[in-house]
């Protein structure tokens, strides 16, 4: 990959332009990296402590009793945002909504189990078992290439 750096005082904020013949894996990764740089910190509460969460550590997010939680391999953190706000915030291809009350991190999925009636069971790496609702089944299949 070739790149150029141009320092120009007329630009008030950095501007990145990518020229490519195709949307390659390398270009996609670069765009994802640039998008992550603008994200504010995601924080959660655990036992009266405010903890900064690493997005890669999040296994799934879920809503329960009008509260939103981010589950990691070690703990469940209460978030101070709504689930749709978390979905917009995460804006990463590995996070997929599977129901009205749950978003999963595809990189934290242990396996999918497709049942004969069309339902999909999801086993997550933190031991949680959940299901994909029919409403979100098509989108998940499209992402997984099925």
PyMOL commands that set and color helices and strands:
alter all, ss='L'
color gray80, all
select helices_A, chain A and resi 25-37+55-57+83-90+106-108+134-144
alter helices_A, ss='H'
color red, helices_A
select strands_A, chain A and resi 42-46+49-53+60-64+67-71+76-79+95-99+102-105+109-114+120-124+129-132
alter strands_A, ss='S'
color yellow, strands_A
deselect
rebuild
show_as cartoon
